[in-house]
């Protein structure tokens, strides 16, 4: 069975569109590895059309994270991603800090 991988990386710091583009490239790599990626940064597009407070997005993100097998924390400063890492650890969800580390675990 393919692992459902939650992608945690910066969104708010820096250019939102650049961060979303980078997250899509990482999600593509996960897909190529045979994983099922979940990319919460894609909510950017929903937020552009129908803005919500950050707390709403974090509530949705954390609900989905609870159903994932692995959290992949990509580099860069992010309070939200750090909160998601802590939740994953509390829930016993494996946390990886690079695609290489995830590949070793998945391999």
DSSP file (Angstrom, degrees, kcal/mol; ACC not computed):
  #  RESIDUE AA STRUCTURE BP1 BP2  ACC     N-H-->O    O-->H-N    N-H-->O    O-->H-N    TCO  KAPPA ALPHA  PHI   PSI    X-CA   Y-CA   Z-CA
    1    1 A X              0   0    0      0, 0.0     2,-0.1     0, 0.0     0, 0.0   0.000 360.0 360.0 360.0 137.5    0.0    0.0    0.0
    2    2 A X        -     0   0    0      1,-0.1     2,-0.3    33,-0.1    33,-0.2  -0.455 360.0-114.7 -73.0 141.2    1.3    3.5   -0.9
    3    3 A X        -     0   0    0     31,-0.2    33,-3.1    -2,-0.1     2,-0.7  -0.564  17.3-133.3 -77.1 137.2    2.2    5.8    2.0
    4    4 A X  E     -a   36   0A   0     -2,-0.3    65,-2.4    31,-0.2    66,-1.7  -0.841  28.5-161.6 -89.2 115.3    0.1    8.9    2.4
    5    5 A X  E     -ab  37  70A   0     31,-2.6    33,-3.1    -2,-0.7     2,-0.5  -0.889  10.3-149.9-111.7 121.1    2.7   11.7    2.9
    6    6 A X  E     -ab  38  71A   0     64,-3.0    66,-3.3    -2,-0.5     2,-0.7  -0.756  15.3-142.7 -86.4 127.9    1.9   15.1    4.4
    7    7 A X  E     -ab  39  72A   0     31,-2.4    33,-0.6    -2,-0.5     2,-0.6  -0.839  18.4-175.2 -98.2 115.7    4.1   17.8    3.1
    8    8 A X  E     + b   0  73A   0     64,-2.9    66,-2.4    -2,-0.7     2,-0.3  -0.948  24.7 130.3-113.9 117.8    5.0   20.4    5.7
    9    9 A X        -     0   0    0     -2,-0.6    67,-0.1    64,-0.2    66,-0.1  -0.961  58.6 -60.8-157.4 169.1    7.0   23.4    4.5
   10   10 A X        +     0   0    0     65,-0.5    68,-0.1    -2,-0.3    13,-0.1  -0.204  49.6 151.8 -61.2 142.8    7.0   27.2    4.6
   11   11 A X        +     0   0    0      3,-0.0     8,-0.2     9,-0.0    -1,-0.2   0.530  68.8  46.2-128.7 -53.2    4.1   29.2    3.2
   12   12 A X  S    S+     0   0    0      7,-0.1     2,-0.5     4,-0.0     4,-0.1   0.798  97.8  73.7 -72.5 -31.3    3.8   32.5    5.0
   13   13 A X  S    S-     0   0    0     64,-0.3     2,-0.2     2,-0.1     6,-0.0  -0.740 103.6  -1.4 -89.4 125.9    7.4   33.6    5.0
   14   14 A X  S    S-     0   0    0     -2,-0.5     2,-0.5     4,-0.0     3,-0.1  -0.550 119.2 -16.3  94.8-164.9    8.6   34.8    1.6
   15   15 A X     >  -     0   0    0     -2,-0.2     4,-2.5     1,-0.2     5,-0.2  -0.667  55.8-149.7 -81.2 120.0    6.6   34.8   -1.6
   16   16 A X  H  > S+     0   0    0     -2,-0.5     4,-2.6     1,-0.2     5,-0.2   0.902  95.8  49.9 -57.4 -44.7    3.4   32.7   -1.3
   17   17 A X  H  > S+     0   0    0      1,-0.2     4,-2.5     2,-0.2    -1,-0.2   0.898 110.9  48.7 -65.2 -40.1    3.4   31.8   -5.0
   18   18 A X  H  > S+     0   0    0      2,-0.2     4,-2.5     1,-0.2    -1,-0.2   0.920 111.8  50.2 -63.8 -43.3    7.0   30.8   -5.0
   19   19 A X  H  X S+     0   0    0     -4,-2.5     4,-2.1     2,-0.2    -2,-0.2   0.903 110.9  48.8 -62.2 -41.3    6.5   28.6   -1.9
   20   20 A X  H  X S+     0   0    0     -4,-2.6     4,-2.0     2,-0.2    -2,-0.2   0.927 110.6  50.8 -64.5 -44.1    3.4   27.0   -3.5
   21   21 A X  H  X S+     0   0    0     -4,-2.5     4,-1.9     1,-0.2    -2,-0.2   0.919 110.5  49.1 -59.0 -44.3    5.4   26.3   -6.7
   22   22 A X  H  X S+     0   0    0     -4,-2.5     4,-2.0     1,-0.2    -1,-0.2   0.895 109.1  52.8 -62.7 -39.0    8.2   24.7   -4.7
   23   23 A X  H  X S+     0   0    0     -4,-2.1     4,-2.6     1,-0.2    -1,-0.2   0.869 106.4  53.3 -65.7 -34.9    5.7   22.5   -2.8
   24   24 A X  H  X S+     0   0    0     -4,-2.0     4,-2.3     2,-0.2    -1,-0.2   0.902 107.3  51.3 -66.2 -40.1    4.3   21.3   -6.0
   25   25 A X  H  X S+     0   0    0     -4,-1.9     4,-1.7     2,-0.2    -2,-0.2   0.899 111.5  47.2 -63.6 -40.0    7.7   20.2   -7.2
   26   26 A X  H  X S+     0   0    0     -4,-2.0     4,-2.1     2,-0.2    -2,-0.2   0.922 110.5  52.2 -66.1 -43.2    8.3   18.3   -4.0
   27   27 A X  H  X S+     0   0    0     -4,-2.6     4,-2.3     1,-0.2    10,-0.2   0.880 106.5  54.4 -60.7 -37.7    4.9   16.7   -4.3
   28   28 A X  H  X S+     0   0    0     -4,-2.3     4,-2.4     2,-0.2    -1,-0.2   0.913 106.7  51.1 -60.4 -43.0    5.8   15.6   -7.8
   29   29 A X  H  X S+     0   0    0     -4,-1.7     4,-1.5     1,-0.2    -2,-0.2   0.906 109.6  50.4 -60.9 -41.6    8.9   13.9   -6.4
   30   30 A X  H  <>S+     0   0    0     -4,-2.1     5,-2.4     1,-0.2     4,-0.3   0.908 109.6  50.4 -63.3 -41.9    6.8   12.1   -3.8
   31   31 A X  H ><5S+     0   0    0     -4,-2.3     3,-1.4     1,-0.2    -1,-0.2   0.907 108.0  53.0 -61.9 -42.4    4.4   10.9   -6.5
   32   32 A X  H 3<5S+     0   0    0     -4,-2.4    -1,-0.2     1,-0.3    -2,-0.2   0.806 104.6  56.8 -62.3 -30.0    7.4    9.7   -8.6
   33   33 A X  T 3<5S-     0   0    0     -4,-1.5    -1,-0.3    -5,-0.2    -2,-0.2   0.519 124.8-103.5 -79.3  -4.7    8.6    7.7   -5.6
   34   34 A X  T < 5S+     0   0    0     -3,-1.4    -3,-0.2    -4,-0.3   -31,-0.2   0.592  79.9 128.9  93.5  11.7    5.2    5.9   -5.4
   35   35 A X      < -     0   0    0     -5,-2.4     2,-0.7    -6,-0.2    -1,-0.3  -0.513  62.1-123.3 -92.2 164.9    3.8    7.9   -2.5
   36   36 A X  E     -a    4   0A   0    -33,-3.1   -31,-2.6    -2,-0.2     2,-0.2  -0.927  35.3-153.2-104.8 104.6    0.5    9.6   -2.3
   37   37 A X  E     -a    5   0A   0     -2,-0.7     2,-0.5   -10,-0.2   -31,-0.2  -0.552  12.3-159.2 -82.8 143.0    1.4   13.3   -1.4
   38   38 A X  E     -a    6   0A   0    -33,-3.1   -31,-2.4    -2,-0.2     2,-0.7  -0.987   9.9-168.7-115.0 120.2   -0.9   15.6    0.4
   39   39 A X  E >   -a    7   0A   0     -2,-0.5     3,-1.6   -33,-0.2     4,-0.2  -0.856  10.9-176.9-113.1  95.9    0.1   19.2   -0.3
   40   40 A X  G >  S+     0   0    0     -2,-0.7     3,-1.9   -33,-0.6     4,-0.1   0.701  76.4  75.8 -67.2 -17.6   -1.7   21.7    2.1
   41   41 A X  G >  S+     0   0    0      1,-0.3     3,-1.7   -34,-0.2    -1,-0.3   0.690  77.8  75.3 -68.1 -14.8   -0.1   24.7    0.3
   42   42 A X  G X> S+     0   0    0     -3,-1.6     3,-1.4     1,-0.3     4,-0.6   0.693  75.3  78.1 -68.2 -16.5   -2.5   24.1   -2.5
   43   43 A X  H <> S+     0   0    0     -3,-1.9     4,-2.8     1,-0.3    -1,-0.3   0.666  72.1  85.2 -63.3 -13.8   -5.1   25.7   -0.2
   44   44 A X  H <> S+     0   0    0     -3,-1.7     4,-1.8     1,-0.2    -1,-0.3   0.899  87.2  50.6 -50.2 -43.5   -3.5   28.9   -1.2
   45   45 A X  H <> S+     0   0    0     -3,-1.4     4,-1.4     2,-0.2    -1,-0.2   0.875 109.7  48.6 -68.6 -37.8   -5.8   28.9   -4.3
   46   46 A X  H  X S+     0   0    0     -4,-0.6     4,-3.3     1,-0.2    -1,-0.2   0.919 110.8  52.0 -63.8 -43.9   -8.9   28.4   -2.2
   47   47 A X  H  < S+     0   0    0     -4,-2.8    -2,-0.2     1,-0.2    -1,-0.2   0.817 104.7  56.0 -65.6 -31.2   -7.7   31.2    0.2
   48   48 A X  H  < S+     0   0    0     -4,-1.8     3,-0.3    -5,-0.2    -1,-0.2   0.901 117.0  35.8 -64.5 -40.4   -7.3   33.6   -2.8
   49   49 A X  H  < S+     0   0    0     -4,-1.4     2,-0.3     1,-0.2    -2,-0.2   0.868 138.9  14.1 -81.5 -39.4  -10.9   33.0   -3.8
   50   50 A X  S  < S-     0   0    0     -4,-3.3    -1,-0.2    -5,-0.1    -2,-0.2  -0.704  84.5-146.8-141.0  83.2  -12.4   32.7   -0.4
   51   51 A X        -     0   0    0     -3,-0.3     2,-0.3    -2,-0.3    -4,-0.1  -0.163  18.7-178.6 -58.7 142.1  -10.1   33.9    2.4
   52   52 A X        -     0   0    0      2,-0.0    -1,-0.0     0, 0.0     5,-0.0  -0.935  35.0 -91.9-133.4 155.8  -10.1   32.3    5.8
   53   53 A X    >>  -     0   0    0     -2,-0.3     3,-1.3     1,-0.1     4,-1.3  -0.355  40.2-110.9 -64.5 152.4   -8.2   32.9    9.0
   54   54 A X  H 3> S+     0   0    0      1,-0.3     4,-2.6     2,-0.2     5,-0.2   0.839 116.6  64.3 -52.4 -36.1   -5.0   30.9    9.4
   55   55 A X  H 3> S+     0   0    0      1,-0.2     4,-2.1     2,-0.2    -1,-0.3   0.842  98.8  53.1 -60.4 -34.5   -6.6   29.0   12.2
   56   56 A X  H <> S+     0   0    0     -3,-1.3     4,-2.1     2,-0.2    -1,-0.2   0.936 110.6  46.2 -66.0 -45.6   -9.2   27.5    9.8
   57   57 A X  H  X S+     0   0    0     -4,-1.3     4,-3.0     1,-0.2    -2,-0.2   0.905 112.3  50.7 -64.7 -40.5   -6.5   26.3    7.5
   58   58 A X  H  X S+     0   0    0     -4,-2.6     4,-2.7     2,-0.2    -1,-0.2   0.882 108.2  52.8 -65.8 -36.9   -4.5   24.8   10.4
   59   59 A X  H  X S+     0   0    0     -4,-2.1     4,-1.8    -5,-0.2    -1,-0.2   0.930 112.9  43.9 -63.0 -44.5   -7.6   23.0   11.7
   60   60 A X  H  X S+     0   0    0     -4,-2.1     4,-2.2     2,-0.2     5,-0.2   0.944 114.0  50.9 -63.6 -48.1   -8.1   21.4    8.2
   61   61 A X  H  X S+     0   0    0     -4,-3.0     4,-2.8     1,-0.2    -2,-0.2   0.921 111.2  47.3 -56.2 -46.8   -4.4   20.6    7.9
   62   62 A X  H  X S+     0   0    0     -4,-2.7     4,-1.6     1,-0.2    -1,-0.2   0.848 108.9  54.4 -68.0 -33.8   -4.2   18.9   11.3
   63   63 A X  H  < S+     0   0    0     -4,-1.8     4,-0.3    -5,-0.2    -1,-0.2   0.912 113.4  42.5 -64.5 -41.2   -7.3   16.9   10.6
   64   64 A X  H >< S+     0   0    0     -4,-2.2     3,-2.0     1,-0.2     4,-0.4   0.901 108.0  59.6 -71.1 -40.9   -5.8   15.6    7.4
   65   65 A X  H >< S+     0   0    0     -4,-2.8     3,-2.0     1,-0.3    -1,-0.2   0.870  94.7  65.2 -54.5 -37.9   -2.4   15.0    9.0
   66   66 A X  T 3< S+     0   0    0     -4,-1.6    -1,-0.3     1,-0.3    -2,-0.2   0.711 102.9  48.4 -58.5 -19.8   -4.1   12.6   11.5
   67   67 A X  T <  S+     0   0    0     -3,-2.0    -1,-0.3    -4,-0.3    -2,-0.2   0.437  94.1 100.3-100.3  -1.8   -4.8   10.3    8.6
   68   68 A X    <   -     0   0    0     -3,-2.0   -63,-0.2    -4,-0.4     3,-0.1  -0.444  60.7-149.2 -88.9 159.7   -1.3   10.4    7.0
   69   69 A X  S    S+     0   0    0    -65,-2.4    25,-1.1     1,-0.3     2,-0.3   0.778  81.2  16.8 -91.8 -33.6    1.4    7.8    7.4
   70   70 A X  E     -bc   5  94A   0    -66,-1.7   -64,-3.0    23,-0.2     2,-0.5  -0.982  60.6-146.7-142.0 145.9    4.4   10.1    7.1
   71   71 A X  E     -bc   6  95A   0     23,-2.8    25,-2.8    -2,-0.3     2,-0.7  -0.984  12.7-157.2-112.3 127.0    5.1   13.8    7.5
   72   72 A X  E     -bc   7  96A   0    -66,-3.3   -64,-2.9    -2,-0.5     2,-0.8  -0.915   7.1-162.1-103.9 112.1    7.8   15.2    5.2
   73   73 A X  E     -b    8   0A   0     23,-3.1     2,-0.2    -2,-0.7   -64,-0.2  -0.838   7.2-162.6 -98.6 107.4    9.2   18.5    6.8
   74   74 A X        -     0   0    0    -66,-2.4   -64,-0.2    -2,-0.8    24,-0.1  -0.619  30.6 -86.5 -89.0 152.4   11.1   20.4    4.1
   75   75 A X  S    S+     0   0    0     -2,-0.2   -65,-0.5    22,-0.2    -1,-0.1   0.070  75.6  79.1 -60.9 162.4   13.5   23.2    5.2
   76   76 A X  S    S-     0   0    0    -67,-0.1     2,-0.2     2,-0.0    -2,-0.0  -0.115  82.8 -66.8 115.5 149.0   12.7   26.8    5.9
   77   77 A X        +     0   0    0     -2,-0.1   -64,-0.3   -68,-0.1     2,-0.2  -0.465  62.0 149.3 -69.2 128.9   11.3   28.7    8.8
   78   78 A X     >  -     0   0    0     -2,-0.2     4,-2.1   -68,-0.1     5,-0.1  -0.746  34.3-165.7-164.6 111.9    7.6   28.0    9.4
   79   79 A X  H  > S+     0   0    0     -2,-0.2     4,-2.3     2,-0.2     5,-0.2   0.913  97.1  51.5 -63.0 -41.7    5.7   28.0   12.7
   80   80 A X  H  > S+     0   0    0      2,-0.2     4,-2.2     1,-0.2    -1,-0.2   0.927 110.4  46.8 -62.7 -46.2    2.8   26.1   11.1
   81   81 A X  H  > S+     0   0    0      1,-0.2     4,-2.1     2,-0.2    -1,-0.2   0.883 111.4  52.4 -63.8 -37.6    5.0   23.4    9.7
   82   82 A X  H  X S+     0   0    0     -4,-2.1     4,-2.1     2,-0.2    -1,-0.2   0.889 108.2  50.9 -65.7 -38.3    6.8   23.1   13.1
   83   83 A X  H  X S+     0   0    0     -4,-2.3     4,-2.3     1,-0.2    -2,-0.2   0.903 109.4  51.3 -61.9 -41.0    3.4   22.7   14.8
   84   84 A X  H  X S+     0   0    0     -4,-2.2     4,-2.6     1,-0.2    -2,-0.2   0.881 107.4  52.5 -66.0 -37.6    2.5   20.0   12.3
   85   85 A X  H  X S+     0   0    0     -4,-2.1     4,-2.4     2,-0.2    -1,-0.2   0.931 109.5  49.3 -61.2 -45.5    5.8   18.2   13.1
   86   86 A X  H  X S+     0   0    0     -4,-2.1     4,-2.4     1,-0.2    -2,-0.2   0.912 111.7  48.4 -62.0 -42.8    5.0   18.3   16.8
   87   87 A X  H  X S+     0   0    0     -4,-2.3     4,-2.2     2,-0.2    -1,-0.2   0.926 109.9  52.1 -63.1 -44.4    1.5   16.9   16.2
   88   88 A X  H  X>S+     0   0    0     -4,-2.6     5,-3.0     1,-0.2     4,-0.6   0.921 110.4  48.2 -58.3 -44.2    2.9   14.1   14.0
   89   89 A X  H ><5S+     0   0    0     -4,-2.4     3,-1.0     1,-0.2    -1,-0.2   0.917 110.2  51.5 -62.9 -43.1    5.3   13.1   16.7
   90   90 A X  H 3<5S+     0   0    0     -4,-2.4    -1,-0.2     1,-0.3    -2,-0.2   0.866 112.8  46.4 -59.8 -36.6    2.5   13.1   19.3
   91   91 A X  H 3<5S-     0   0    0     -4,-2.2    -1,-0.3    -5,-0.2    -2,-0.2   0.496 116.4-113.4 -85.6  -4.9    0.4   10.9   17.1
   92   92 A X  T <<5 +     0   0    0     -3,-1.0     2,-0.4    -4,-0.6    -3,-0.2   0.719  63.8 151.7  77.9  21.0    3.3    8.5   16.3
   93   93 A X      < -     0   0    0     -5,-3.0    -1,-0.3    -6,-0.2   -23,-0.2  -0.725  52.6-108.6 -85.6 131.9    3.4    9.5   12.7
   94   94 A X  E     -c   70   0A   0    -25,-1.1   -23,-2.8    -2,-0.4     2,-0.5  -0.339  31.2-152.8 -61.5 136.3    6.9    9.1   11.2
   95   95 A X  E     -c   71   0A   0    -25,-0.2     2,-0.3   -23,-0.1   -23,-0.2  -0.962  11.8-173.8-114.9 126.4    8.6   12.5   10.5
   96   96 A X  E     -c   72   0A   0    -25,-2.8   -23,-3.1    -2,-0.5     3,-0.1  -0.902  15.8-159.3-117.3 149.4   11.3   12.7    7.7
   97   97 A X  S    S+     0   0    0     -2,-0.3     2,-0.3   -25,-0.2   -22,-0.2   0.298  73.4  22.5-113.1   7.8   13.4   15.8    7.0
   98   98 A X  S  > S-     0   0    0      1,-0.1     4,-2.0   -24,-0.1     5,-0.1  -0.975  75.0-113.5-162.1 160.9   14.4   15.1    3.4
   99   99 A X  H  > S+     0   0    0     -2,-0.3     4,-2.8     2,-0.2     5,-0.2   0.873 118.1  57.0 -65.8 -36.0   13.3   13.1    0.4
  100  100 A X  H  > S+     0   0    0      2,-0.2     4,-2.0     1,-0.2    -1,-0.2   0.922 107.1  47.6 -61.0 -43.7   16.4   11.0    0.8
  101  101 A X  H  > S+     0   0    0      1,-0.2     4,-1.9     2,-0.2    -1,-0.2   0.917 112.4  49.4 -63.1 -42.2   15.5   10.1    4.3
  102  102 A X  H  X S+     0   0    0     -4,-2.0     4,-3.0     1,-0.2     5,-0.2   0.901 108.3  53.8 -63.3 -41.2   11.9    9.3    3.2
  103  103 A X  H  X S+     0   0    0     -4,-2.8     4,-2.4     1,-0.2    -1,-0.2   0.892 107.4  50.8 -61.0 -40.2   13.4    7.1    0.4
  104  104 A X  H  < S+     0   0    0     -4,-2.0    -1,-0.2     2,-0.2    -2,-0.2   0.895 114.0  44.8 -64.1 -38.8   15.5    5.1    2.9
  105  105 A X  H  < S+     0   0    0     -4,-1.9    -2,-0.2     1,-0.2    -1,-0.2   0.920 118.3  42.1 -70.4 -43.6   12.4    4.5    5.0
  106  106 A X  H  <        0   0    0     -4,-3.0    -2,-0.2     1,-0.2    -1,-0.2   0.786 360.0 360.0 -73.9 -28.2   10.1    3.7    2.0
  107  107 A X     <        0   0    0     -4,-2.4    -1,-0.2    -5,-0.2    -2,-0.2   0.475 360.0 360.0 -74.8 360.0   12.8    1.5    0.4
